[in-house]
Amino acid sequence: MGKAIKRDEEIVLEKFRSLPAKRKKEALHLLDLLASGKKPKDWLEFDEWALNVAKHRGFDHLTEEDVARIVSDYRSGE
C-alpha cells in the first residue's frame, strides 16, 4: 500500500506542477478545504437546493441506487 500512496502523491505533484499559478492557488485552497473536512458554502447551498427540488417533485424518497438504476434503464432504452 505504501507504493500506491507514493504513486498517488507523485501523480498529484505532476498535475500540480503543470498548472498555471492562478490554478495552483485554487488547488491549494481545495486541498485546504478537503483537509479541514468541511463542505464549502456553495456545496451546502446546492445540497439544500437539490433537496428542495426533490421534495417539490416528489422523488426525495429515492436512494442513490434507485437513481443509478433509473438512469441505467433510461440509457439502455427500457
One Martini backbone bead per residue (centre of mass of N, CA, C, O) as a GRO file, in nm:
protein
   78
    1MET     BB    1   0.054   0.064  -0.016
    2GLY     BB    2   0.291   0.265  -0.018
    3LYS     BB    3   0.321   0.281  -0.328
    4ALA     BB    4   0.040   0.394  -0.391
    5ILE     BB    5   0.071   0.656  -0.237
    6LYS     BB    6   0.319   0.761  -0.381
    7ARG     BB    7   0.195   0.766  -0.662
    8ASP     BB    8  -0.030   0.963  -0.598
    9GLU     BB    9   0.159   1.195  -0.519
   10GLU     BB   10   0.302   1.214  -0.791
   11ILE     BB   11   0.054   1.284  -0.957
   12VAL     BB   12  -0.021   1.540  -0.809
   13LEU     BB   13   0.246   1.689  -0.859
   14GLU     BB   14   0.241   1.685  -1.165
   15LYS     BB   15  -0.026   1.838  -1.196
   16PHE     BB   16   0.046   2.086  -1.030
   17ARG     BB   17   0.299   2.176  -1.201
   18SER     BB   18   0.111   2.223  -1.471
   19LEU     BB   19  -0.003   2.464  -1.346
   20PRO     BB   20  -0.103   2.759  -1.316
   21ALA     BB   21  -0.083   2.982  -1.067
   22LYS     BB   22  -0.389   3.024  -1.023
   23ARG     BB   23  -0.457   2.716  -1.001
   24LYS     BB   24  -0.277   2.656  -0.759
   25LYS     BB   25  -0.440   2.821  -0.557
   26GLU     BB   26  -0.700   2.655  -0.592
   27ALA     BB   27  -0.578   2.381  -0.513
   28LEU     BB   28  -0.492   2.464  -0.226
   29HIS     BB   29  -0.773   2.536  -0.130
   30LEU     BB   30  -0.893   2.256  -0.172
   31LEU     BB   31  -0.700   2.105   0.016
   32ASP     BB   32  -0.778   2.260   0.268
   33LEU     BB   33  -1.074   2.179   0.261
   34LEU     BB   34  -1.034   1.872   0.273
   35ALA     BB   35  -0.866   1.873   0.541
   36SER     BB   36  -1.105   2.001   0.718
   37GLY     BB   37  -1.398   1.855   0.638
   38LYS     BB   38  -1.544   2.076   0.492
   39LYS     BB   39  -1.800   2.243   0.340
   40PRO     BB   40  -1.881   2.444   0.115
   41LYS     BB   41  -2.122   2.671   0.083
   42ASP     BB   42  -2.208   2.598  -0.207
   43TRP     BB   43  -2.268   2.299  -0.145
   44LEU     BB   44  -2.483   2.346   0.069
   45GLU     BB   45  -2.673   2.505  -0.114
   46PHE     BB   46  -2.708   2.283  -0.324
   47ASP     BB   47  -2.819   2.063  -0.139
   48GLU     BB   48  -3.069   2.223  -0.058
   49TRP     BB   49  -3.184   2.264  -0.340
   50ALA     BB   50  -3.203   1.964  -0.421
   51LEU     BB   51  -3.392   1.880  -0.193
   52ASN     BB   52  -3.625   2.072  -0.270
   53VAL     BB   53  -3.674   1.957  -0.551
   54ALA     BB   54  -3.734   1.667  -0.465
   55LYS     BB   55  -3.978   1.736  -0.290
   56HIS     BB   56  -4.145   1.887  -0.506
   57ARG     BB   57  -4.128   1.626  -0.717
   58GLY     BB   58  -4.135   1.343  -0.540
   59PHE     BB   59  -3.805   1.212  -0.506
   60ASP     BB   60  -3.684   1.197  -0.195
   61HIS     BB   61  -3.697   0.865  -0.159
   62LEU     BB   62  -3.458   0.817  -0.322
   63THR     BB   63  -3.188   0.642  -0.396
   64GLU     BB   64  -2.892   0.601  -0.544
   65GLU     BB   65  -2.973   0.329  -0.665
   66ASP     BB   66  -3.230   0.422  -0.801
   67VAL     BB   67  -3.100   0.630  -0.985
   68ALA     BB   68  -2.903   0.442  -1.130
   69ARG     BB   69  -3.124   0.260  -1.249
   70ILE     BB   70  -3.281   0.473  -1.405
   71VAL     BB   71  -3.049   0.565  -1.584
   72SER     BB   72  -2.983   0.291  -1.705
   73ASP     BB   73  -3.261   0.239  -1.829
   74TYR     BB   74  -3.267   0.490  -2.006
   75ARG     BB   75  -3.000   0.430  -2.168
   76SER     BB   76  -3.119   0.138  -2.269
   77GLY     BB   77  -3.444   0.190  -2.339
   78GLU     BB   78  -3.662   0.097  -2.101
   0.00000   0.00000   0.00000
